[in-house]
């Protein structure tokens, strides 16, 4: 098991890294769990133009 910090460090990813994560998550199943669904939404929102993002703006785990 991985040791986890109480608060994860913020991540800064470039477009290719976000695309790679989306691709990997899509292969596993983006709706296999609530965290997977939430992560997929945040990754897609991060690549979307600001006017098409959900109310969370890609920075929250809250569903639309």
C-alpha positions in Angstrom: 0.0 0.0 0.0 1.2 3.5 -0.8 1.8 5.9 2.0 -0.4 9.0 1.6 0.1 12.5 2.7 -2.8 14.0 4.7 -3.2 16.5 1.9 -2.0 15.7 -1.6 0.3 18.2 -3.3 -1.3 20.2 -6.2 -0.5 18.8 -9.6 0.3 20.8 -12.7 0.0 18.8 -15.9 0.5 19.7 -19.5 -2.0 18.9 -22.3 -0.2 15.6 -23.3 -0.1 14.4 -19.7 -3.8 15.2 -19.2 -4.7 13.4 -22.5 -2.6 10.3 -21.4 -4.5 10.2 -18.1 -7.9 10.5 -19.9 -6.9 7.7 -22.2 -5.8 5.4 -19.4 -8.9 6.1 -17.3 -11.1 5.5 -20.3 -9.5 2.1 -20.8 -10.0 1.1 -17.1 -13.6 2.5 -17.0 -14.2 6.1 -16.2 -17.4 5.3 -14.2 -16.1 2.3 -12.3 -16.2 4.4 -9.1 -17.2 7.8 -8.0 -13.5 8.9 -7.7 -12.9 7.7 -11.3 -15.9 9.6 -12.6 -14.9 12.7 -10.7 -11.3 12.5 -11.9 -12.4 12.1 -15.5 -14.7 15.1 -15.3 -11.9 17.3 -13.8 -9.5 16.1 -16.5 -11.9 16.8 -19.3 -12.8 20.2 -17.8 -9.1 21.0 -17.7 -9.0 20.7 -21.4 -12.3 22.4 -22.2 -12.6 26.1 -23.0 -13.7 28.1 -19.9 -17.2 28.8 -21.3 -18.0 25.1 -21.6 -16.9 23.9 -18.2 -19.3 22.8 -15.6 -20.1 25.0 -12.5 -17.1 23.5 -10.8 -14.8 25.0 -13.4 -12.7 21.8 -13.2 -11.5 22.5 -9.7 -14.0 20.7 -7.6 -15.1 17.1 -7.0 -18.7 18.3 -7.0 -20.8 16.8 -9.8 -22.6 19.2 -12.2 
